[in-house]
Amino acid sequence: MKNQAKKTIHTIILAAGMGTRMVSEKSKVLHCVSGVPMVEIVLNLARQISTKITIITSSENNPQIQKLLENMC
């Protein structure tokens, strides 16, 4: 993808699900698919097309997602 196009895309990731219907204490987006948290998969894909990324969380799962993001960088 050209740098010019990549700069114009702002990706917004909605990561507010609590996993209640999954009967889990863990936030929905923190559950793993093939050993990787779902939100990490989406974030890695977003980084391929965008330089500006916003992740929207709920107040309940924000600390868990923040911890994951700190460990990713």
Predicted model as a PDB file, atoms N, CA, C, CB and O in Angstrom, pLDDT in the B-factor column:
MODEL        1                                                                  
ATOM      1  N   MET A   1       0.846  -1.172   0.000  1.00 54.00           N  
ATOM      2  CA  MET A   1       0.000   0.000   0.000  1.00 54.00           C  
ATOM      3  C   MET A   1       0.891   1.235   0.000  1.00 54.00           C  
ATOM      4  CB  MET A   1      -0.962  -0.002   1.217  1.00 54.00           C  
ATOM      5  O   MET A   1       1.888   1.288   0.720  1.00 54.00           O  
ATOM      6  N   LYS A   2       0.536   2.209  -0.793  1.00 57.00           N  
ATOM      7  CA  LYS A   2       1.311   3.437  -0.852  1.00 57.00           C  
ATOM      8  C   LYS A   2       1.240   4.179   0.474  1.00 57.00           C  
ATOM      9  CB  LYS A   2       0.816   4.328  -1.987  1.00 57.00           C  
ATOM     10  O   LYS A   2       0.218   4.140   1.159  1.00 57.00           O  
ATOM     11  N   ASN A   3       2.329   4.860   0.837  1.00 58.00           N  
ATOM     12  CA  ASN A   3       2.355   5.629   2.080  1.00 58.00           C  
ATOM     13  C   ASN A   3       1.257   6.684   2.123  1.00 58.00           C  
ATOM     14  CB  ASN A   3       3.707   6.292   2.254  1.00 58.00           C  
ATOM     15  O   ASN A   3       0.665   6.914   3.178  1.00 58.00           O  
ATOM     16  N   GLN A   4       0.979   7.324   0.999  1.00 60.00           N  
ATOM     17  CA  GLN A   4      -0.046   8.368   0.947  1.00 60.00           C  
ATOM     18  C   GLN A   4      -1.404   7.805   1.357  1.00 60.00           C  
ATOM     19  CB  GLN A   4      -0.128   8.978  -0.467  1.00 60.00           C  
ATOM     20  O   GLN A   4      -2.099   8.418   2.167  1.00 60.00           O  
ATOM     21  N   ALA A   5      -1.789   6.668   0.824  1.00 57.00           N  
ATOM     22  CA  ALA A   5      -3.074   6.060   1.162  1.00 57.00           C  
ATOM     23  C   ALA A   5      -3.091   5.607   2.611  1.00 57.00           C  
ATOM     24  CB  ALA A   5      -3.370   4.878   0.237  1.00 57.00           C  
ATOM     25  O   ALA A   5      -4.111   5.741   3.287  1.00 57.00           O  
ATOM     26  N   LYS A   6      -1.990   5.078   3.092  1.00 58.00           N  
ATOM     27  CA  LYS A   6      -1.917   4.592   4.466  1.00 58.00           C  
ATOM     28  C   LYS A   6      -2.111   5.729   5.463  1.00 58.00           C  
ATOM     29  CB  LYS A   6      -0.577   3.898   4.713  1.00 58.00           C  
ATOM     30  O   LYS A   6      -2.701   5.510   6.521  1.00 58.00           O  
ATOM     31  N   LYS A   7      -1.645   6.907   5.169  1.00 64.00           N  
ATOM     32  CA  LYS A   7      -1.764   8.053   6.067  1.00 64.00           C  
ATOM     33  C   LYS A   7      -3.196   8.569   6.170  1.00 64.00           C  
ATOM     34  CB  LYS A   7      -0.856   9.166   5.601  1.00 64.00           C  
ATOM     35  O   LYS A   7      -3.544   9.208   7.163  1.00 64.00           O  
ATOM     36  N   THR A   8      -4.020   8.311   5.182  1.00 81.00           N  
ATOM     37  CA  THR A   8      -5.366   8.887   5.179  1.00 81.00           C  
ATOM     38  C   THR A   8      -6.405   8.003   5.869  1.00 81.00           C  
ATOM     39  CB  THR A   8      -5.799   9.150   3.764  1.00 81.00           C  
ATOM     40  O   THR A   8      -7.545   8.430   6.048  1.00 81.00           O  
ATOM     41  N   ILE A   9      -6.044   6.808   6.251  1.00 90.00           N  
ATOM     42  CA  ILE A   9      -7.004   5.893   6.873  1.00 90.00           C  
ATOM     43  C   ILE A   9      -6.863   5.949   8.386  1.00 90.00           C  
ATOM     44  CB  ILE A   9      -6.799   4.443   6.365  1.00 90.00           C  
ATOM     45  O   ILE A   9      -5.774   5.749   8.923  1.00 90.00           O  
ATOM     46  N   HIS A  10      -7.968   6.223   9.070  1.00 93.00           N  
ATOM     47  CA  HIS A  10      -8.008   6.195  10.535  1.00 93.00           C  
ATOM     48  C   HIS A  10      -8.839   4.980  10.921  1.00 93.00           C  
ATOM     49  CB  HIS A  10      -8.613   7.536  11.142  1.00 93.00           C  
ATOM     50  O   HIS A  10     -10.028   4.915  10.608  1.00 93.00           O  
ATOM     51  N   THR A  11      -8.227   4.029  11.592  1.00 94.00           N  
ATOM     52  CA  THR A  11      -8.906   2.804  11.995  1.00 94.00           C  
ATOM     53  C   THR A  11      -9.424   2.946  13.420  1.00 94.00           C  
ATOM     54  CB  THR A  11      -7.962   1.590  11.880  1.00 94.00           C  
ATOM     55  O   THR A  11      -8.691   3.374  14.312  1.00 94.00           O  
ATOM     56  N   ILE A  12     -10.676   2.591  13.630  1.00 95.00           N  
ATOM     57  CA  ILE A  12     -11.280   2.601  14.957  1.00 95.00           C  
ATOM     58  C   ILE A  12     -11.674   1.166  15.289  1.00 95.00           C  
ATOM     59  CB  ILE A  12     -12.522   3.570  15.022  1.00 95.00           C  
ATOM     60  O   ILE A  12     -12.449   0.539  14.566  1.00 95.00           O  
ATOM     61  N   ILE A  13     -11.131   0.658  16.388  1.00 94.00           N  
ATOM     62  CA  ILE A  13     -11.408  -0.714  16.815  1.00 94.00           C  
ATOM     63  C   ILE A  13     -12.322  -0.657  18.033  1.00 94.00           C  
ATOM     64  CB  ILE A  13     -10.084  -1.493  17.140  1.00 94.00           C  
ATOM     65  O   ILE A  13     -11.973  -0.064  19.053  1.00 94.00           O  
ATOM     66  N   LEU A  14     -13.486  -1.272  17.919  1.00 92.00           N  
ATOM     67  CA  LEU A  14     -14.434  -1.333  19.029  1.00 92.00           C  
ATOM     68  C   LEU A  14     -14.157  -2.604  19.818  1.00 92.00           C  
ATOM     69  CB  LEU A  14     -15.915  -1.296  18.520  1.00 92.00           C  
ATOM     70  O   LEU A  14     -14.426  -3.707  19.341  1.00 92.00           O  
ATOM     71  N   ALA A  15     -13.621  -2.453  21.021  1.00 89.00           N  
ATOM     72  CA  ALA A  15     -13.204  -3.597  21.837  1.00 89.00           C  
ATOM     73  C   ALA A  15     -13.833  -3.502  23.218  1.00 89.00           C  
ATOM     74  CB  ALA A  15     -11.662  -3.665  21.950  1.00 89.00           C  
ATOM     75  O   ALA A  15     -13.131  -3.500  24.229  1.00 89.00           O  
ATOM     76  N   ALA A  16     -15.155  -3.424  23.257  1.00 84.00           N  
ATOM     77  CA  ALA A  16     -15.832  -3.180  24.527  1.00 84.00           C  
ATOM     78  C   ALA A  16     -16.595  -4.390  25.057  1.00 84.00           C  
ATOM     79  CB  ALA A  16     -16.775  -2.031  24.376  1.00 84.00           C  
ATOM     80  O   ALA A  16     -17.178  -4.312  26.139  1.00 84.00           O  
ATOM     81  N   GLY A  17     -16.608  -5.490  24.337  1.00 78.00           N  
ATOM     82  CA  GLY A  17     -17.365  -6.661  24.777  1.00 78.00           C  
ATOM     83  C   GLY A  17     -16.818  -7.275  26.055  1.00 78.00           C  
ATOM     84  O   GLY A  17     -15.607  -7.435  26.208  1.00 78.00           O  
ATOM     85  N   MET A  18     -17.706  -7.614  26.960  1.00 79.00           N  
ATOM     86  CA  MET A  18     -17.290  -8.149  28.254  1.00 79.00           C  
ATOM     87  C   MET A  18     -17.227  -9.677  28.307  1.00 79.00           C  
ATOM     88  CB  MET A  18     -18.223  -7.662  29.312  1.00 79.00           C  
ATOM     89  O   MET A  18     -16.692 -10.223  29.272  1.00 79.00           O  
ATOM     90  N   GLY A  19     -17.740 -10.367  27.334  1.00 76.00           N  
ATOM     91  CA  GLY A  19     -17.677 -11.828  27.331  1.00 76.00           C  
ATOM     92  C   GLY A  19     -18.725 -12.492  28.205  1.00 76.00           C  
ATOM     93  O   GLY A  19     -18.589 -13.666  28.546  1.00 76.00           O  
ATOM     94  N   THR A  20     -19.770 -11.761  28.572  1.00 79.00           N  
ATOM     95  CA  THR A  20     -20.822 -12.299  29.445  1.00 79.00           C  
ATOM     96  C   THR A  20     -21.470 -13.547  28.849  1.00 79.00           C  
ATOM     97  CB  THR A  20     -21.891 -11.234  29.700  1.00 79.00           C  
ATOM     98  O   THR A  20     -21.642 -14.550  29.542  1.00 79.00           O  
ATOM     99  N   ARG A  21     -21.826 -13.488  27.575  1.00 83.00           N  
ATOM    100  CA  ARG A  21     -22.465 -14.652  26.948  1.00 83.00           C  
ATOM    101  C   ARG A  21     -21.479 -15.784  26.715  1.00 83.00           C  
ATOM    102  CB  ARG A  21     -23.105 -14.254  25.628  1.00 83.00           C  
ATOM    103  O   ARG A  21     -21.878 -16.916  26.442  1.00 83.00           O  
ATOM    104  N   MET A  22     -20.203 -15.482  26.823  1.00 80.00           N  
ATOM    105  CA  MET A  22     -19.180 -16.517  26.700  1.00 80.00           C  
ATOM    106  C   MET A  22     -18.940 -17.186  28.056  1.00 80.00           C  
ATOM    107  CB  MET A  22     -17.864 -15.917  26.152  1.00 80.00           C  
ATOM    108  O   MET A  22     -18.111 -18.088  28.175  1.00 80.00           O  
ATOM    109  N   VAL A  23     -19.669 -16.735  29.065  1.00 84.00           N  
ATOM    110  CA  VAL A  23     -19.541 -17.234  30.437  1.00 84.00           C  
ATOM    111  C   VAL A  23     -18.066 -17.209  30.846  1.00 84.00           C  
ATOM    112  CB  VAL A  23     -20.127 -18.678  30.565  1.00 84.00           C  
ATOM    113  O   VAL A  23     -17.473 -18.231  31.190  1.00 84.00           O  
ATOM    114  N   SER A  24     -17.503 -16.006  30.794  1.00 81.00           N  
ATOM    115  CA  SER A  24     -16.082 -15.848  31.067  1.00 81.00           C  
ATOM    116  C   SER A  24     -15.843 -14.578  31.876  1.00 81.00           C  
ATOM    117  CB  SER A  24     -15.276 -15.814  29.755  1.00 81.00           C  
ATOM    118  O   SER A  24     -16.558 -13.587  31.724  1.00 81.00           O  
ATOM    119  N   GLU A  25     -14.848 -14.619  32.720  1.00 80.00           N  
ATOM    120  CA  GLU A  25     -14.410 -13.434  33.463  1.00 80.00           C  
ATOM    121  C   GLU A  25     -13.586 -12.521  32.547  1.00 80.00           C  
ATOM    122  CB  GLU A  25     -13.580 -13.844  34.715  1.00 80.00           C  
ATOM    123  O   GLU A  25     -13.438 -11.327  32.811  1.00 80.00           O  
ATOM    124  N   LYS A  26     -13.063 -13.092  31.489  1.00 83.00           N  
ATOM    125  CA  LYS A  26     -12.181 -12.381  30.570  1.00 83.00           C  
ATOM    126  C   LYS A  26     -13.002 -11.618  29.537  1.00 83.00           C  
ATOM    127  CB  LYS A  26     -11.216 -13.359  29.875  1.00 83.00           C  
ATOM    128  O   LYS A  26     -14.037 -12.101  29.077  1.00 83.00           O  
ATOM    129  N   SER A  27     -12.540 -10.438  29.179  1.00 85.00           N  
ATOM    130  CA  SER A  27     -13.165  -9.658  28.118  1.00 85.00           C  
ATOM    131  C   SER A  27     -13.174 -10.473  26.822  1.00 85.00           C  
ATOM    132  CB  SER A  27     -12.422  -8.307  27.915  1.00 85.00           C  
ATOM    133  O   SER A  27     -12.241 -11.225  26.540  1.00 85.00           O  
ATOM    134  N   LYS A  28     -14.230 -10.311  26.051  1.00 86.00           N  
ATOM    135  CA  LYS A  28     -14.402 -11.072  24.812  1.00 86.00           C  
ATOM    136  C   LYS A  28     -13.193 -10.928  23.879  1.00 86.00           C  
ATOM    137  CB  LYS A  28     -15.671 -10.616  24.092  1.00 86.00           C  
ATOM    138  O   LYS A  28     -12.724 -11.921  23.322  1.00 86.00           O  
ATOM    139  N   VAL A  29     -12.693  -9.719  23.705  1.00 88.00           N  
ATOM    140  CA  VAL A  29     -11.607  -9.486  22.754  1.00 88.00           C  
ATOM    141  C   VAL A  29     -10.258 -10.002  23.229  1.00 88.00           C  
ATOM    142  CB  VAL A  29     -11.498  -8.027  22.466  1.00 88.00           C  
ATOM    143  O   VAL A  29      -9.292 -10.015  22.466  1.00 88.00           O  
ATOM    144  N   LEU A  30     -10.189 -10.429  24.491  1.00 89.00           N  
ATOM    145  CA  LEU A  30      -8.943 -10.989  25.014  1.00 89.00           C  
ATOM    146  C   LEU A  30      -8.876 -12.506  24.877  1.00 89.00           C  
ATOM    147  CB  LEU A  30      -8.778 -10.606  26.464  1.00 89.00           C  
ATOM    148  O   LEU A  30      -7.847 -13.110  25.180  1.00 89.00           O  
ATOM    149  N   HIS A  31      -9.959 -13.124  24.426  1.00 89.00           N  
ATOM    150  CA  HIS A  31      -9.940 -14.565  24.165  1.00 89.00           C  
ATOM    151  C   HIS A  31      -9.062 -14.829  22.948  1.00 89.00           C  
ATOM    152  CB  HIS A  31     -11.387 -15.121  23.939  1.00 89.00           C  
ATOM    153  O   HIS A  31      -9.035 -14.044  22.000  1.00 89.00           O  
ATOM    154  N   CYS A  32      -8.362 -15.921  22.991  1.00 91.00           N  
ATOM    155  CA  CYS A  32      -7.380 -16.230  21.945  1.00 91.00           C  
ATOM    156  C   CYS A  32      -7.978 -17.037  20.795  1.00 91.00           C  
ATOM    157  CB  CYS A  32      -6.215 -16.993  22.542  1.00 91.00           C  
ATOM    158  O   CYS A  32      -8.840 -17.895  20.984  1.00 91.00           O  
ATOM    159  N   VAL A  33      -7.495 -16.732  19.621  1.00 93.00           N  
ATOM    160  CA  VAL A  33      -7.758 -17.506  18.408  1.00 93.00           C  
ATOM    161  C   VAL A  33      -6.386 -17.927  17.911  1.00 93.00           C  
ATOM    162  CB  VAL A  33      -8.575 -16.672  17.305  1.00 93.00           C  
ATOM    163  O   VAL A  33      -5.550 -17.080  17.598  1.00 93.00           O  
ATOM    164  N   SER A  34      -6.154 -19.205  17.838  1.00 94.00           N  
ATOM    165  CA  SER A  34      -4.839 -19.747  17.458  1.00 94.00           C  
ATOM    166  C   SER A  34      -3.726 -19.178  18.336  1.00 94.00           C  
ATOM    167  CB  SER A  34      -4.543 -19.443  15.979  1.00 94.00           C  
ATOM    168  O   SER A  34      -2.626 -18.895  17.860  1.00 94.00           O  
ATOM    169  N   GLY A  35      -4.029 -19.015  19.626  1.00 93.00           N  
ATOM    170  CA  GLY A  35      -3.025 -18.577  20.582  1.00 93.00           C  
ATOM    171  C   GLY A  35      -2.780 -17.075  20.660  1.00 93.00           C  
ATOM    172  O   GLY A  35      -1.888 -16.632  21.383  1.00 93.00           O  
ATOM    173  N   VAL A  36      -3.562 -16.285  19.922  1.00 93.00           N  
ATOM    174  CA  VAL A  36      -3.372 -14.830  19.903  1.00 93.00           C  
ATOM    175  C   VAL A  36      -4.694 -14.149  20.288  1.00 93.00           C  
ATOM    176  CB  VAL A  36      -2.882 -14.345  18.488  1.00 93.00           C  
ATOM    177  O   VAL A  36      -5.743 -14.490  19.741  1.00 93.00           O  
ATOM    178  N   PRO A  37      -4.654 -13.183  21.229  1.00 92.00           N  
ATOM    179  CA  PRO A  37      -5.891 -12.481  21.590  1.00 92.00           C  
ATOM    180  C   PRO A  37      -6.538 -11.823  20.366  1.00 92.00           C  
ATOM    181  CB  PRO A  37      -5.604 -11.420  22.667  1.00 92.00           C  
ATOM    182  O   PRO A  37      -5.847 -11.260  19.517  1.00 92.00           O  
ATOM    183  N   MET A  38      -7.857 -11.901  20.287  1.00 91.00           N  
ATOM    184  CA  MET A  38      -8.575 -11.376  19.126  1.00 91.00           C  
ATOM    185  C   MET A  38      -8.234  -9.912  18.849  1.00 91.00           C  
ATOM    186  CB  MET A  38     -10.072 -11.523  19.332  1.00 91.00           C  
ATOM    187  O   MET A  38      -8.047  -9.534  17.692  1.00 91.00           O  
ATOM    188  N   VAL A  39      -8.152  -9.090  19.884  1.00 92.00           N  
ATOM    189  CA  VAL A  39      -7.861  -7.671  19.677  1.00 92.00           C  
ATOM    190  C   VAL A  39      -6.462  -7.468  19.088  1.00 92.00           C  
ATOM    191  CB  VAL A  39      -7.989  -6.905  21.000  1.00 92.00           C  
ATOM    192  O   VAL A  39      -6.240  -6.521  18.334  1.00 92.00           O  
ATOM    193  N   GLU A  40      -5.539  -8.334  19.420  1.00 93.00           N  
ATOM    194  CA  GLU A  40      -4.184  -8.236  18.871  1.00 93.00           C  
ATOM    195  C   GLU A  40      -4.186  -8.557  17.378  1.00 93.00           C  
ATOM    196  CB  GLU A  40      -3.226  -9.186  19.620  1.00 93.00           C  
ATOM    197  O   GLU A  40      -3.472  -7.921  16.603  1.00 93.00           O  
ATOM    198  N   ILE A  41      -4.978  -9.532  16.981  1.00 94.00           N  
ATOM    199  CA  ILE A  41      -5.088  -9.888  15.557  1.00 94.00           C  
ATOM    200  C   ILE A  41      -5.617  -8.694  14.770  1.00 94.00           C  
ATOM    201  CB  ILE A  41      -6.019 -11.124  15.359  1.00 94.00           C  
ATOM    202  O   ILE A  41      -5.072  -8.336  13.727  1.00 94.00           O  
ATOM    203  N   VAL A  42      -6.682  -8.082  15.279  1.00 94.00           N  
ATOM    204  CA  VAL A  42      -7.290  -6.938  14.599  1.00 94.00           C  
ATOM    205  C   VAL A  42      -6.317  -5.758  14.566  1.00 94.00           C  
ATOM    206  CB  VAL A  42      -8.606  -6.528  15.298  1.00 94.00           C  
ATOM    207  O   VAL A  42      -6.195  -5.085  13.542  1.00 94.00           O  
ATOM    208  N   LEU A  43      -5.634  -5.508  15.668  1.00 93.00           N  
ATOM    209  CA  LEU A  43      -4.679  -4.403  15.731  1.00 93.00           C  
ATOM    210  C   LEU A  43      -3.534  -4.606  14.742  1.00 93.00           C  
ATOM    211  CB  LEU A  43      -4.127  -4.257  17.152  1.00 93.00           C  
ATOM    212  O   LEU A  43      -3.127  -3.658  14.070  1.00 93.00           O  
ATOM    213  N   ASN A  44      -3.022  -5.802  14.647  1.00 93.00           N  
ATOM    214  CA  ASN A  44      -1.941  -6.073  13.692  1.00 93.00           C  
ATOM    215  C   ASN A  44      -2.392  -5.856  12.252  1.00 93.00           C  
ATOM    216  CB  ASN A  44      -1.430  -7.503  13.864  1.00 93.00           C  
ATOM    217  O   ASN A  44      -1.623  -5.359  11.430  1.00 93.00           O  
ATOM    218  N   LEU A  45      -3.624  -6.223  11.945  1.00 94.00           N  
ATOM    219  CA  LEU A  45      -4.154  -5.973  10.606  1.00 94.00           C  
ATOM    220  C   LEU A  45      -4.341  -4.478  10.364  1.00 94.00           C  
ATOM    221  CB  LEU A  45      -5.485  -6.711  10.411  1.00 94.00           C  
ATOM    222  O   LEU A  45      -4.038  -3.981   9.280  1.00 94.00           O  
ATOM    223  N   ALA A  46      -4.839  -3.763  11.370  1.00 94.00           N  
ATOM    224  CA  ALA A  46      -5.042  -2.321  11.245  1.00 94.00           C  
ATOM    225  C   ALA A  46      -3.721  -1.606  10.991  1.00 94.00           C  
ATOM    226  CB  ALA A  46      -5.709  -1.762  12.507  1.00 94.00           C  
ATOM    227  O   ALA A  46      -3.677  -0.651  10.215  1.00 94.00           O  
ATOM    228  N   ARG A  47      -2.654  -2.050  11.626  1.00 92.00           N  
ATOM    229  CA  ARG A  47      -1.337  -1.422  11.448  1.00 92.00           C  
ATOM    230  C   ARG A  47      -0.825  -1.550  10.014  1.00 92.00           C  
ATOM    231  CB  ARG A  47      -0.326  -2.044  12.409  1.00 92.00           C  
ATOM    232  O   ARG A  47       0.019  -0.764   9.583  1.00 92.00           O  
ATOM    233  N   GLN A  48      -1.331  -2.531   9.278  1.00 93.00           N  
ATOM    234  CA  GLN A  48      -0.909  -2.718   7.891  1.00 93.00           C  
ATOM    235  C   GLN A  48      -1.523  -1.678   6.958  1.00 93.00           C  
ATOM    236  CB  GLN A  48      -1.279  -4.111   7.419  1.00 93.00           C  
ATOM    237  O   GLN A  48      -0.970  -1.397   5.895  1.00 93.00           O  
ATOM    238  N   ILE A  49      -2.664  -1.103   7.349  1.00 91.00           N  
ATOM    239  CA  ILE A  49      -3.349  -0.163   6.458  1.00 91.00           C  
ATOM    240  C   ILE A  49      -3.464   1.252   7.019  1.00 91.00           C  
ATOM    241  CB  ILE A  49      -4.718  -0.678   6.151  1.00 91.00           C  
ATOM    242  O   ILE A  49      -3.915   2.158   6.318  1.00 91.00           O  
ATOM    243  N   SER A  50      -3.066   1.448   8.263  1.00 91.00           N  
ATOM    244  CA  SER A  50      -3.332   2.722   8.909  1.00 91.00           C  
ATOM    245  C   SER A  50      -2.214   3.109   9.868  1.00 91.00           C  
ATOM    246  CB  SER A  50      -4.654   2.667   9.647  1.00 91.00           C  
ATOM    247  O   SER A  50      -1.612   2.252  10.515  1.00 91.00           O  
ATOM    248  N   THR A  51      -1.943   4.411   9.951  1.00 86.00           N  
ATOM    249  CA  THR A  51      -0.982   4.892  10.932  1.00 86.00           C  
ATOM    250  C   THR A  51      -1.693   5.507  12.136  1.00 86.00           C  
ATOM    251  CB  THR A  51      -0.037   5.914  10.294  1.00 86.00           C  
ATOM    252  O   THR A  51      -1.072   5.708  13.180  1.00 86.00           O  
ATOM    253  N   LYS A  52      -2.969   5.803  12.007  1.00 92.00           N  
ATOM    254  CA  LYS A  52      -3.745   6.357  13.117  1.00 92.00           C  
ATOM    255  C   LYS A  52      -4.791   5.317  13.528  1.00 92.00           C  
ATOM    256  CB  LYS A  52      -4.425   7.725  12.716  1.00 92.00           C  
ATOM    257  O   LYS A  52      -5.694   4.989  12.758  1.00 92.00           O  
ATOM    258  N   ILE A  53      -4.653   4.807  14.752  1.00 93.00           N  
ATOM    259  CA  ILE A  53      -5.542   3.754  15.244  1.00 93.00           C  
ATOM    260  C   ILE A  53      -6.088   4.164  16.593  1.00 93.00           C  
ATOM    261  CB  ILE A  53      -4.806   2.390  15.342  1.00 93.00           C  
ATOM    262  O   ILE A  53      -5.342   4.589  17.475  1.00 93.00           O  
ATOM    263  N   THR A  54      -7.396   4.035  16.751  1.00 93.00           N  
ATOM    264  CA  THR A  54      -8.063   4.311  18.018  1.00 93.00           C  
ATOM    265  C   THR A  54      -8.747   3.035  18.468  1.00 93.00           C  
ATOM    266  CB  THR A  54      -9.087   5.487  17.889  1.00 93.00           C  
ATOM    267  O   THR A  54      -9.446   2.387  17.688  1.00 93.00           O  
ATOM    268  N   ILE A  55      -8.544   2.672  19.740  1.00 91.00           N  
ATOM    269  CA  ILE A  55      -9.216   1.500  20.298  1.00 91.00           C  
ATOM    270  C   ILE A  55     -10.212   1.985  21.344  1.00 91.00           C  
ATOM    271  CB  ILE A  55      -8.186   0.487  20.919  1.00 91.00           C  
ATOM    272  O   ILE A  55      -9.834   2.644  22.313  1.00 91.00           O  
ATOM    273  N   ILE A  56     -11.475   1.658  21.145  1.00 91.00           N  
ATOM    274  CA  ILE A  56     -12.538   2.036  22.070  1.00 91.00           C  
ATOM    275  C   ILE A  56     -12.828   0.845  22.973  1.00 91.00           C  
ATOM    276  CB  ILE A  56     -13.826   2.492  21.306  1.00 91.00           C  
ATOM    277  O   ILE A  56     -13.107  -0.252  22.489  1.00 91.00           O  
ATOM    278  N   THR A  57     -12.762   1.059  24.288  1.00 88.00           N  
ATOM    279  CA  THR A  57     -13.039  -0.008  25.244  1.00 88.00           C  
ATOM    280  C   THR A  57     -14.127   0.461  26.207  1.00 88.00           C  
ATOM    281  CB  THR A  57     -11.747  -0.417  26.020  1.00 88.00           C  
ATOM    282  O   THR A  57     -14.517   1.629  26.202  1.00 88.00           O  
ATOM    283  N   SER A  58     -14.602  -0.453  27.021  1.00 85.00           N  
ATOM    284  CA  SER A  58     -15.516  -0.070  28.096  1.00 85.00           C  
ATOM    285  C   SER A  58     -14.668   0.168  29.343  1.00 85.00           C  
ATOM    286  CB  SER A  58     -16.623  -1.177  28.349  1.00 85.00           C  
ATOM    287  O   SER A  58     -13.519  -0.268  29.411  1.00 85.00           O  
ATOM    288  N   SER A  59     -15.232   0.854  30.316  1.00 84.00           N  
ATOM    289  CA  SER A  59     -14.468   1.124  31.541  1.00 84.00           C  
ATOM    290  C   SER A  59     -14.132  -0.173  32.275  1.00 84.00           C  
ATOM    291  CB  SER A  59     -15.255   2.065  32.471  1.00 84.00           C  
ATOM    292  O   SER A  59     -13.133  -0.238  32.990  1.00 84.00           O  
ATOM    293  N   GLU A  60     -14.963  -1.208  32.102  1.00 83.00           N  
ATOM    294  CA  GLU A  60     -14.728  -2.477  32.790  1.00 83.00           C  
ATOM    295  C   GLU A  60     -13.544  -3.244  32.227  1.00 83.00           C  
ATOM    296  CB  GLU A  60     -15.958  -3.336  32.713  1.00 83.00           C  
ATOM    297  O   GLU A  60     -12.794  -3.864  32.982  1.00 83.00           O  
ATOM    298  N   ASN A  61     -13.364  -3.211  30.907  1.00 83.00           N  
ATOM    299  CA  ASN A  61     -12.276  -4.013  30.328  1.00 83.00           C  
ATOM    300  C   ASN A  61     -11.065  -3.186  29.918  1.00 83.00           C  
ATOM    301  CB  ASN A  61     -12.783  -4.767  29.130  1.00 83.00           C  
ATOM    302  O   ASN A  61     -10.084  -3.734  29.416  1.00 83.00           O  
ATOM    303  N   ASN A  62     -11.122  -1.884  30.124  1.00 84.00           N  
ATOM    304  CA  ASN A  62     -10.011  -1.028  29.742  1.00 84.00           C  
ATOM    305  C   ASN A  62      -8.688  -1.435  30.400  1.00 84.00           C  
ATOM    306  CB  ASN A  62     -10.333   0.399  30.093  1.00 84.00           C  
ATOM    307  O   ASN A  62      -7.680  -1.511  29.698  1.00 84.00           O  
ATOM    308  N   PRO A  63      -8.640  -1.703  31.717  1.00 87.00           N  
ATOM    309  CA  PRO A  63      -7.344  -2.088  32.322  1.00 87.00           C  
ATOM    310  C   PRO A  63      -6.742  -3.356  31.707  1.00 87.00           C  
ATOM    311  CB  PRO A  63      -7.519  -2.299  33.819  1.00 87.00           C  
ATOM    312  O   PRO A  63      -5.528  -3.437  31.517  1.00 87.00           O  
ATOM    313  N   GLN A  64      -7.584  -4.339  31.397  1.00 85.00           N  
ATOM    314  CA  GLN A  64      -7.084  -5.590  30.812  1.00 85.00           C  
ATOM    315  C   GLN A  64      -6.511  -5.351  29.423  1.00 85.00           C  
ATOM    316  CB  GLN A  64      -8.203  -6.640  30.744  1.00 85.00           C  
ATOM    317  O   GLN A  64      -5.448  -5.872  29.087  1.00 85.00           O  
ATOM    318  N   ILE A  65      -7.213  -4.565  28.620  1.00 86.00           N  
ATOM    319  CA  ILE A  65      -6.757  -4.298  27.259  1.00 86.00           C  
ATOM    320  C   ILE A  65      -5.506  -3.409  27.285  1.00 86.00           C  
ATOM    321  CB  ILE A  65      -7.884  -3.629  26.430  1.00 86.00           C  
ATOM    322  O   ILE A  65      -4.584  -3.609  26.495  1.00 86.00           O  
ATOM    323  N   GLN A  66      -5.479  -2.439  28.184  1.00 87.00           N  
ATOM    324  CA  GLN A  66      -4.306  -1.572  28.319  1.00 87.00           C  
ATOM    325  C   GLN A  66      -3.064  -2.394  28.663  1.00 87.00           C  
ATOM    326  CB  GLN A  66      -4.551  -0.499  29.399  1.00 87.00           C  
ATOM    327  O   GLN A  66      -1.984  -2.154  28.124  1.00 87.00           O  
ATOM    328  N   LYS A  67      -3.223  -3.351  29.551  1.00 88.00           N  
ATOM    329  CA  LYS A  67      -2.101  -4.222  29.940  1.00 88.00           C  
ATOM    330  C   LYS A  67      -1.599  -5.025  28.734  1.00 88.00           C  
ATOM    331  CB  LYS A  67      -2.529  -5.185  31.082  1.00 88.00           C  
ATOM    332  O   LYS A  67      -0.392  -5.144  28.523  1.00 88.00           O  
ATOM    333  N   LEU A  68      -2.527  -5.573  27.948  1.00 85.00           N  
ATOM    334  CA  LEU A  68      -2.149  -6.323  26.749  1.00 85.00           C  
ATOM    335  C   LEU A  68      -1.389  -5.432  25.785  1.00 85.00           C  
ATOM    336  CB  LEU A  68      -3.389  -6.913  26.061  1.00 85.00           C  
ATOM    337  O   LEU A  68      -0.357  -5.837  25.250  1.00 85.00           O  
ATOM    338  N   LEU A  69      -1.886  -4.224  25.556  1.00 83.00           N  
ATOM    339  CA  LEU A  69      -1.245  -3.318  24.612  1.00 83.00           C  
ATOM    340  C   LEU A  69       0.151  -2.913  25.073  1.00 83.00           C  
ATOM    341  CB  LEU A  69      -2.101  -2.080  24.411  1.00 83.00           C  
ATOM    342  O   LEU A  69       1.062  -2.790  24.254  1.00 83.00           O  
ATOM    343  N   GLU A  70       0.323  -2.710  26.352  1.00 86.00           N  
ATOM    344  CA  GLU A  70       1.650  -2.369  26.880  1.00 86.00           C  
ATOM    345  C   GLU A  70       2.639  -3.504  26.647  1.00 86.00           C  
ATOM    346  CB  GLU A  70       1.566  -2.047  28.379  1.00 86.00           C  
ATOM    347  O   GLU A  70       3.813  -3.260  26.371  1.00 86.00           O  
ATOM    348  N   ASN A  71       2.168  -4.743  26.757  1.00 83.00           N  
ATOM    349  CA  ASN A  71       3.041  -5.904  26.541  1.00 83.00           C  
ATOM    350  C   ASN A  71       3.344  -6.150  25.071  1.00 83.00           C  
ATOM    351  CB  ASN A  71       2.409  -7.141  27.134  1.00 83.00           C  
ATOM    352  O   ASN A  71       4.336  -6.802  24.747  1.00 83.00           O  
ATOM    353  N   MET A  72       2.500  -5.635  24.174  1.00 75.00           N  
ATOM    354  CA  MET A  72       2.704  -5.806  22.747  1.00 75.00           C  
ATOM    355  C   MET A  72       3.810  -4.899  22.212  1.00 75.00           C  
ATOM    356  CB  MET A  72       1.415  -5.537  22.007  1.00 75.00           C  
ATOM    357  O   MET A  72       4.549  -5.285  21.306  1.00 75.00           O  
ATOM    358  N   CYS A  73       3.922  -3.725  22.757  1.00 60.00           N  
ATOM    359  CA  CYS A  73       4.847  -2.709  22.204  1.00 60.00           C  
ATOM    360  C   CYS A  73       6.267  -2.938  22.610  1.00 60.00           C  
ATOM    361  CB  CYS A  73       4.438  -1.331  22.632  1.00 60.00           C  
ATOM    362  O   CYS A  73       7.150  -2.172  22.225  1.00 60.00           O  
TER     363      CYS A  73                                                      
ENDMDL                                                                          
END                                                                             
